[in-house]
Amino acid sequence: MKKLLASFLILFTLLGCSNKGKESDVKSSDTDSLEEQISSVIAEHQLKNKEIIDYDLKDDFIYVIFKNKHESGNTHNPDLVILENKEGKVNWVAGPEDRTGSVDTSMIFAREDGPTVTITMPTGNTAVKEVKVLGESAKAVTYLEHFTDDFSRAYTYWISYTKEEPTYEDIEVITE
């Protein structure tokens, strides 16, 4: 009887130890928040310290809008990174270098495995009321850039998700 009890106690202890080992093997991506995973993946692709403006979740994809310095010298222009969220793990799909076109003040990211994304940021002092891409209204997003404690400026861009890739004629900027 003592041998049976001793065997059971040893078996119980060994099983308890093996479970602790499995818990310690949990990857950090399983415990990181979505925002932490997004920042980490972006940093791995030479976009470290970029300020994320907004992101949209559509099916298994995350469309991350961030500030990017463009050739024109503007540091407030939005740009796009497309990530995939499969089973709680965020992976890189496409970035600024995967842009398929630029039309006037719009950047187009056509994808076979998801919607085409169009980001429009009209320039100048013209007050824009609405932007339509392929006849559908784009979503307006406004963000602030703080220069000092007392001075900031608001920037607005429009983003749309469409099934087909727009051309110049398909993007309509409606002013007030």
C-alpha positions in Angstrom: 0.0 0.0 0.0 2.9 2.4 0.9 4.5 1.6 -2.5 1.3 2.4 -4.4 0.9 5.7 -2.4 4.6 6.6 -3.0 4.3 5.8 -6.8 1.1 7.9 -7.0 2.8 10.8 -5.2 5.9 10.7 -7.5 3.7 10.5 -10.7 1.6 13.5 -9.5 4.8 15.5 -8.8 6.3 14.7 -12.2 3.1 15.6 -14.0 2.9 18.9 -12.0 6.5 19.7 -13.0 5.9 19.0 -16.7 2.9 21.4 -16.8 5.0 24.2 -15.4 7.4 23.7 -18.2 4.7 24.0 -20.8 3.4 27.3 -19.3 6.9 28.9 -19.5 7.1 28.0 -23.2 4.3 30.5 -24.0 5.5 32.9 -26.7 5.4 36.6 -25.9 3.2 37.2 -28.9 0.5 35.2 -27.2 0.5 37.6 -24.3 1.2 41.0 -26.1 -1.7 43.3 -26.9 -2.7 43.8 -30.5 -1.1 47.3 -30.4 2.2 45.9 -29.1 2.3 43.2 -31.8 1.5 45.8 -34.5 4.4 48.1 -33.3 6.8 45.1 -33.1 6.1 43.9 -36.6 6.3 47.4 -38.0 9.7 47.9 -36.2 11.0 44.7 -37.7 10.4 46.2 -41.2 12.5 49.3 -40.8 9.6 51.5 -39.7 10.6 51.8 -36.1 9.3 54.8 -34.2 6.7 55.7 -36.7 3.6 57.3 -35.2 0.5 55.2 -35.7 -2.5 57.3 -36.5 -5.2 54.7 -36.9 -5.9 51.2 -37.9 -8.8 49.3 -39.3 -9.6 45.6 -38.8 -11.2 43.9 -41.8 -11.6 40.1 -41.8 -8.1 38.7 -41.0 -6.3 41.9 -42.0 -5.2 45.0 -40.1 -4.7 48.2 -42.1 -2.3 50.4 -40.1 -2.1 54.1 -41.0 1.1 55.8 -39.8 2.9 59.1 -40.3 5.6 58.8 -43.0 8.0 61.3 -44.4 7.6 61.5 -48.1 9.8 62.9 -50.8 7.9 66.2 -50.7 9.3 66.7 -47.2 6.0 66.5 -45.4 6.2 64.6 -42.2 2.5 64.4 -41.5 1.4 62.4 -44.6 -0.3 59.1 -43.9 1.0 55.8 -45.2 -0.1 52.2 -45.0 1.0 48.9 -43.7 -1.1 45.8 -44.2 -0.8 43.0 -41.6 -2.5 39.7 -41.2 -3.9 38.5 -37.9 -4.0 34.7 -37.9 -4.8 32.8 -34.7 -3.7 35.8 -32.6 -0.3 36.2 -34.3 0.3 39.4 -36.4 2.4 39.0 -39.6 3.6 41.4 -42.3 1.7 41.4 -45.6 2.6 44.7 -47.4 4.1 48.1 -46.7 4.7 51.5 -48.4 7.0 49.9 -51.0 4.0 47.7 -52.1 1.9 50.7 -53.2 0.5 49.9 -56.7 -0.2 53.4 -57.8 -0.4 57.1 -56.9 -3.1 59.3 -58.4 -2.8 63.1 -57.8 -3.1 63.2 -54.0 -4.1 59.6 -53.5 -2.1 56.4 -52.8 -3.5 53.1 -54.0 -2.7 49.7 -52.5 -4.3 47.0 -54.7 -4.4 43.5 -53.2 -5.4 40.1 -54.6 -6.1 38.7 -51.1 -8.1 41.7 -49.8 -9.7 45.0 -50.7 -7.9 47.7 -52.6 -7.1 50.5 -50.2 -7.1 54.1 -51.3 -5.7 56.9 -49.1 -6.5 60.5 -50.2 -5.0 63.6 -48.6 -5.9 66.7 -50.6 -3.3 69.5 -50.5 -3.8 73.2 -50.3 -6.2 75.4 -48.4 -9.3 74.0 -50.1 -12.0 72.8 -47.7 -12.8 69.3 -48.6 -16.4 68.2 -47.9 -16.2 64.6 -49.0 -14.1 62.1 -51.1 -15.7 59.4 -53.2 -13.8 56.4 -54.6 -15.7 54.4 -57.3 -18.8 56.3 -56.3 -18.7 55.4 -52.6 -17.9 57.8 -49.8 -14.5 57.4 -48.2 -14.0 57.5 -44.4 -12.6 60.8 -43.1 -10.0 60.5 -40.4 -8.6 63.6 -38.6 -5.5 63.7 -36.4 -3.5 66.4 -34.7 0.2 67.1 -35.0 1.4 69.0 -31.9 4.3 71.4 -32.6 4.3 73.1 -29.1 2.1 73.1 -26.1 0.1 75.9 -27.6 0.2 75.2 -31.3 -1.1 72.2 -33.2 -2.5 71.5 -36.6 -5.3 69.2 -37.7 -4.8 67.0 -40.8 -7.6 65.0 -42.5 -7.2 62.1 -44.9 -9.8 59.9 -46.5 -9.5 56.1 -46.7 -11.6 53.7 -48.7 -11.7 49.9 -49.2 -13.0 48.8 -52.6 -13.1 45.5 -54.5 -11.5 47.0 -57.6 -8.5 49.3 -58.2 -9.6 52.9 -58.9 -8.2 55.1 -61.7 -7.8 58.9 -61.7 -11.4 59.4 -62.9 -12.7 57.1 -60.1 -11.5 59.5 -57.3 -13.7 62.5 -56.7 -12.8 65.2 -54.2 -15.8 67.3 -53.3 -15.0 70.7 -52.0 -17.3 73.1 -50.0 
